[in-house]
Amino acid sequence: MKGKLYSVFTGTCPKCNEGRVFIYRNPYNLKHIGKMNRRCDKCGQDFLPEPGFYFGAGYVSYALGVAIAVTISVAMSPWIPFFKNFELYATVIIGTILILTPALFRASRLGWLNFFFKYDPHAIEKHQESLKEHQQNI
C-alpha cells in the first residue's frame, strides 16, 4: 500500500512513491547525507520547491526526537527507577538519538515533503503525457 508512510520509510517521492529523493540510499554515508535529487526522475516532482523549504523539517526532527526519548523512558521505567539513575536515562537517550541522527535527518525531510505533497497514483502517466505534449510543441 503506497502513501505517505511508504514514502517516508522507503525514501521515495511523495507524489509517485517510486523515484528516489536522496541520491545515496545509506543515511550513514555521512559525506553525502544531504545530497538530494533536484526532481523525481519518474514523475518530475520538484524536491526543492523554494529556498529555505526544509527549515520546517527541523520541527519534524524535534518531534521525532521527543517521541524517541519518551519511548525509551517508558521502556526503561519498569526496570530502572528514573530519579535514582537519571544519568543512565540521559546517556541511553542521548546515545540513541546521536546514533539515529542521520536517519532522523532524512525522515524529517521526507516527512516535511509528504506534509506538502500528496500521493497521486497517476503521477507518472501525467508526467509522461506532459513530456510528450512539450516535445510536440517544440
C-alpha atoms as an extended CHARMM CRD file, in Angstrom:
* protein
*
       138  EXT
         1         1  MET       CA              0.0000000000        0.0000000000        0.0000000000  PROA      1               0.0000000000
         2         2  LYS       CA              1.5560000000        3.2360000000       -1.1310000000  PROA      2               0.0000000000
         3         3  GLY       CA              1.1840000000        6.6040000000        0.5160000000  PROA      3               0.0000000000
         4         4  LYS       CA              2.8970000000        8.9670000000        2.9330000000  PROA      4               0.0000000000
         5         5  LEU       CA              4.3360000000        6.3800000000        5.3370000000  PROA      5               0.0000000000
         6         6  TYR       CA              5.5600000000        4.2710000000        2.4290000000  PROA      6               0.0000000000
         7         7  SER       CA              7.3560000000        7.3250000000        1.0500000000  PROA      7               0.0000000000
         8         8  VAL       CA              8.9770000000        8.1930000000        4.3800000000  PROA      8               0.0000000000
         9         9  PHE       CA             10.1580000000        4.6450000000        5.1260000000  PROA      9               0.0000000000
        10        10  THR       CA             11.4380000000        3.9190000000        1.6120000000  PROA      10              0.0000000000
        11        11  GLY       CA             12.8710000000        7.3570000000        0.8040000000  PROA      11              0.0000000000
        12        12  THR       CA             10.7700000000        7.6970000000       -2.3160000000  PROA      12              0.0000000000
        13        13  CYS       CA              8.9620000000       10.5910000000       -3.9370000000  PROA      13              0.0000000000
        14        14  PRO       CA              5.8180000000       11.6530000000       -2.0500000000  PROA      14              0.0000000000
        15        15  LYS       CA              3.8910000000       12.1350000000       -5.2980000000  PROA      15              0.0000000000
        16        16  CYS       CA              4.5550000000        8.8510000000       -7.1380000000  PROA      16              0.0000000000
        17        17  ASN       CA              6.2440000000        6.7100000000       -4.4430000000  PROA      17              0.0000000000
        18        18  GLU       CA              8.7560000000        5.4390000000       -6.9970000000  PROA      18              0.0000000000
        19        19  GLY       CA             11.5510000000        7.9550000000       -7.6340000000  PROA      19              0.0000000000
        20        20  ARG       CA             14.2940000000        8.3280000000       -5.0300000000  PROA      20              0.0000000000
        21        21  VAL       CA             14.5180000000       11.5810000000       -3.0670000000  PROA      21              0.0000000000
        22        22  PHE       CA             18.1130000000       11.1140000000       -1.8900000000  PROA      22              0.0000000000
        23        23  ILE       CA             20.9210000000       10.2930000000       -4.2940000000  PROA      23              0.0000000000
        24        24  TYR       CA             22.5400000000        7.7880000000       -1.9190000000  PROA      24              0.0000000000
        25        25  ARG       CA             20.3940000000        5.2130000000       -0.1260000000  PROA      25              0.0000000000
        26        26  ASN       CA             22.5350000000        4.8300000000        3.0030000000  PROA      26              0.0000000000
        27        27  PRO       CA             21.8320000000        7.6140000000        5.5360000000  PROA      27              0.0000000000
        28        28  TYR       CA             25.0510000000        6.7220000000        7.3730000000  PROA      28              0.0000000000
        29        29  ASN       CA             27.1640000000        7.7230000000        4.3830000000  PROA      29              0.0000000000
        30        30  LEU       CA             27.8630000000       10.9810000000        6.2140000000  PROA      30              0.0000000000
        31        31  LYS       CA             29.8100000000       12.5600000000        3.3640000000  PROA      31              0.0000000000
        32        32  HSD       CA             26.6500000000       12.5420000000        1.2090000000  PROA      32              0.0000000000
        33        33  ILE       CA             23.9040000000       12.5920000000        3.8650000000  PROA      33              0.0000000000
        34        34  GLY       CA             22.0070000000       15.5950000000        2.4910000000  PROA      34              0.0000000000
        35        35  LYS       CA             22.5230000000       15.0950000000       -1.2330000000  PROA      35              0.0000000000
        36        36  MET       CA             19.1070000000       15.0770000000       -2.8370000000  PROA      36              0.0000000000
        37        37  ASN       CA             17.8840000000       14.7410000000       -6.3910000000  PROA      37              0.0000000000
        38        38  ARG       CA             16.5410000000       18.0420000000       -7.6990000000  PROA      38              0.0000000000
        39        39  ARG       CA             13.4770000000       16.3760000000       -9.2160000000  PROA      39              0.0000000000
        40        40  CYS       CA             11.8710000000       12.9670000000       -9.2270000000  PROA      40              0.0000000000
        41        41  ASP       CA             13.0900000000       11.0400000000      -12.2600000000  PROA      41              0.0000000000
        42        42  LYS       CA              9.7210000000        9.2480000000      -12.5290000000  PROA      42              0.0000000000
        43        43  CYS       CA              7.0780000000       11.9900000000      -12.1050000000  PROA      43              0.0000000000
        44        44  GLY       CA              9.0510000000       15.2450000000      -12.2470000000  PROA      44              0.0000000000
        45        45  GLN       CA              8.1320000000       16.3930000000       -8.7120000000  PROA      45              0.0000000000
        46        46  ASP       CA             10.4240000000       19.2030000000       -7.5750000000  PROA      46              0.0000000000
        47        47  PHE       CA             12.1350000000       18.2610000000       -4.2920000000  PROA      47              0.0000000000
        48        48  LEU       CA             13.4490000000       21.8050000000       -3.7030000000  PROA      48              0.0000000000
        49        49  PRO       CA             10.3350000000       23.9230000000       -4.3120000000  PROA      49              0.0000000000
        50        50  GLU       CA             11.7170000000       27.1390000000       -2.7760000000  PROA      50              0.0000000000
        51        51  PRO       CA             14.7610000000       28.4180000000       -0.9070000000  PROA      51              0.0000000000
        52        52  GLY       CA             14.6390000000       27.5100000000        2.7710000000  PROA      52              0.0000000000
        53        53  PHE       CA             11.8920000000       24.9320000000        2.2390000000  PROA      53              0.0000000000
        54        54  TYR       CA             13.4950000000       22.4130000000        4.5970000000  PROA      54              0.0000000000
        55        55  PHE       CA             13.8140000000       24.7500000000        7.5950000000  PROA      55              0.0000000000
        56        56  GLY       CA             10.4380000000       23.4160000000        8.6920000000  PROA      56              0.0000000000
        57        57  ALA       CA             11.8410000000       19.8900000000        8.7310000000  PROA      57              0.0000000000
        58        58  GLY       CA             13.5360000000       20.9010000000       11.9880000000  PROA      58              0.0000000000
        59        59  TYR       CA             10.1280000000       20.7750000000       13.6770000000  PROA      59              0.0000000000
        60        60  VAL       CA              9.5820000000       17.2480000000       12.3780000000  PROA      60              0.0000000000
        61        61  SER       CA             13.0420000000       16.2350000000       13.5780000000  PROA      61              0.0000000000
        62        62  TYR       CA             12.3440000000       17.6910000000       17.0120000000  PROA      62              0.0000000000
        63        63  ALA       CA              9.0430000000       15.7870000000       17.2500000000  PROA      63              0.0000000000
        64        64  LEU       CA             10.7320000000       12.5360000000       16.2350000000  PROA      64              0.0000000000
        65        65  GLY       CA             13.4890000000       13.0870000000       18.8010000000  PROA      65              0.0000000000
        66        66  VAL       CA             10.9620000000       13.7290000000       21.5690000000  PROA      66              0.0000000000
        67        67  ALA       CA              8.9860000000       10.6440000000       20.5530000000  PROA      67              0.0000000000
        68        68  ILE       CA             12.1440000000        8.5210000000       20.7260000000  PROA      68              0.0000000000
        69        69  ALA       CA             13.1310000000        9.9800000000       24.1190000000  PROA      69              0.0000000000
        70        70  VAL       CA              9.6750000000        9.3390000000       25.5860000000  PROA      70              0.0000000000
        71        71  THR       CA              9.5720000000        5.8130000000       24.1590000000  PROA      71              0.0000000000
        72        72  ILE       CA             12.9720000000        4.9680000000       25.6530000000  PROA      72              0.0000000000
        73        73  SER       CA             11.9890000000        6.4650000000       29.0170000000  PROA      73              0.0000000000
        74        74  VAL       CA              8.7700000000        4.4520000000       29.1380000000  PROA      74              0.0000000000
        75        75  ALA       CA             10.5690000000        1.2870000000       28.0470000000  PROA      75              0.0000000000
        76        76  MET       CA             13.2590000000        1.6860000000       30.7160000000  PROA      76              0.0000000000
        77        77  SER       CA             10.9670000000        2.7250000000       33.5920000000  PROA      77              0.0000000000
        78        78  PRO       CA              9.8160000000       -0.7570000000       34.7060000000  PROA      78              0.0000000000
        79        79  TRP       CA             13.4200000000       -1.8660000000       35.2430000000  PROA      79              0.0000000000
        80        80  ILE       CA             15.2790000000        1.2730000000       36.2880000000  PROA      80              0.0000000000
        81        81  PRO       CA             13.8420000000        3.9810000000       38.5770000000  PROA      81              0.0000000000
        82        82  PHE       CA             14.0940000000        7.3390000000       36.8040000000  PROA      82              0.0000000000
        83        83  PHE       CA             15.0820000000        9.5170000000       39.7580000000  PROA      83              0.0000000000
        84        84  LYS       CA             17.8030000000        7.1770000000       41.0370000000  PROA      84              0.0000000000
        85        85  ASN       CA             19.5040000000        6.7110000000       37.6720000000  PROA      85              0.0000000000
        86        86  PHE       CA             18.9700000000        9.9280000000       35.7420000000  PROA      86              0.0000000000
        87        87  GLU       CA             22.4960000000        9.7170000000       34.2980000000  PROA      87              0.0000000000
        88        88  LEU       CA             21.7430000000        6.2950000000       32.8290000000  PROA      88              0.0000000000
        89        89  TYR       CA             18.4910000000        7.5560000000       31.2870000000  PROA      89              0.0000000000
        90        90  ALA       CA             20.2280000000       10.5890000000       29.8260000000  PROA      90              0.0000000000
        91        91  THR       CA             23.1160000000        8.5250000000       28.4600000000  PROA      91              0.0000000000
        92        92  VAL       CA             20.8420000000        5.9760000000       26.7850000000  PROA      92              0.0000000000
        93        93  ILE       CA             18.5080000000        8.6120000000       25.3190000000  PROA      93              0.0000000000
        94        94  ILE       CA             21.2610000000       10.9180000000       24.0680000000  PROA      94              0.0000000000
        95        95  GLY       CA             23.2930000000        7.9950000000       22.7130000000  PROA      95              0.0000000000
        96        96  THR       CA             20.3060000000        6.5750000000       20.8620000000  PROA      96              0.0000000000
        97        97  ILE       CA             19.3900000000        9.9170000000       19.3350000000  PROA      97              0.0000000000
        98        98  LEU       CA             23.0070000000       10.5290000000       18.2950000000  PROA      98              0.0000000000
        99        99  ILE       CA             23.1670000000        7.1120000000       16.6350000000  PROA      99              0.0000000000
       100       100  LEU       CA             19.8430000000        7.7150000000       14.8600000000  PROA      100             0.0000000000
       101       101  THR       CA             20.6000000000       11.3200000000       13.8070000000  PROA      101             0.0000000000
       102       102  PRO       CA             21.3660000000       10.5400000000       10.1260000000  PROA      102             0.0000000000
       103       103  ALA       CA             18.1650000000        8.5060000000        9.7960000000  PROA      103             0.0000000000
       104       104  LEU       CA             16.1750000000       11.1930000000       11.6470000000  PROA      104             0.0000000000
       105       105  PHE       CA             17.5750000000       13.8530000000        9.3300000000  PROA      105             0.0000000000
       106       106  ARG       CA             16.2680000000       12.0010000000        6.3030000000  PROA      106             0.0000000000
       107       107  ALA       CA             12.9880000000       11.0100000000        7.9150000000  PROA      107             0.0000000000
       108       108  SER       CA             12.3080000000       14.6230000000        8.8690000000  PROA      108             0.0000000000
       109       109  ARG       CA             12.9440000000       15.8640000000        5.3250000000  PROA      109             0.0000000000
       110       110  LEU       CA             10.7870000000       13.1090000000        3.8770000000  PROA      110             0.0000000000
       111       111  GLY       CA              8.0600000000       13.8350000000        6.4220000000  PROA      111             0.0000000000
       112       112  TRP       CA              8.1740000000       17.5440000000        5.5700000000  PROA      112             0.0000000000
       113       113  LEU       CA              7.9250000000       16.7700000000        1.8430000000  PROA      113             0.0000000000
       114       114  ASN       CA              4.9880000000       14.4540000000        2.4700000000  PROA      114             0.0000000000
       115       115  PHE       CA              3.2460000000       17.1350000000        4.5080000000  PROA      115             0.0000000000
       116       116  PHE       CA              3.0720000000       19.3530000000        1.4210000000  PROA      116             0.0000000000
       117       117  PHE       CA              2.7550000000       16.9150000000       -1.4730000000  PROA      117             0.0000000000
       118       118  LYS       CA              0.0210000000       14.3500000000       -1.9460000000  PROA      118             0.0000000000
       119       119  TYR       CA              0.3360000000       10.8560000000       -3.3800000000  PROA      119             0.0000000000
       120       120  ASP       CA             -1.0770000000       10.5910000000       -6.8990000000  PROA      120             0.0000000000
       121       121  PRO       CA             -1.2420000000        7.0700000000       -8.3420000000  PROA      121             0.0000000000
       122       122  HSD       CA             -1.3630000000        8.5500000000      -11.8560000000  PROA      122             0.0000000000
       123       123  ALA       CA              1.5310000000       10.9920000000      -11.4260000000  PROA      123             0.0000000000
       124       124  ILE       CA              3.9290000000        9.0840000000      -13.6800000000  PROA      124             0.0000000000
       125       125  GLU       CA              1.4200000000        8.8330000000      -16.5400000000  PROA      125             0.0000000000
       126       126  LYS       CA              0.5750000000       12.5480000000      -16.2210000000  PROA      126             0.0000000000
       127       127  HSD       CA              4.2620000000       13.4360000000      -16.3070000000  PROA      127             0.0000000000
       128       128  GLN       CA              4.8700000000       11.3030000000      -19.3970000000  PROA      128             0.0000000000
       129       129  GLU       CA              1.8860000000       12.9000000000      -21.1630000000  PROA      129             0.0000000000
       130       130  SER       CA              3.1280000000       16.3960000000      -20.3390000000  PROA      130             0.0000000000
       131       131  LEU       CA              6.5840000000       15.4830000000      -21.6860000000  PROA      131             0.0000000000
       132       132  LYS       CA              5.0180000000       14.2410000000      -24.9310000000  PROA      132             0.0000000000
       133       133  GLU       CA              2.9780000000       17.4550000000      -25.2570000000  PROA      133             0.0000000000
       134       134  HSD       CA              6.0840000000       19.5240000000      -24.6270000000  PROA      134             0.0000000000
       135       135  GLN       CA              8.0470000000       17.6300000000      -27.2920000000  PROA      135             0.0000000000
       136       136  GLN       CA              5.2260000000       18.0950000000      -29.8150000000  PROA      136             0.0000000000
       137       137  ASN       CA              5.1530000000       21.8570000000      -29.1580000000  PROA      137             0.0000000000
       138       138  ILE       CA              8.8590000000       22.2390000000      -29.8480000000  PROA      138             0.0000000000
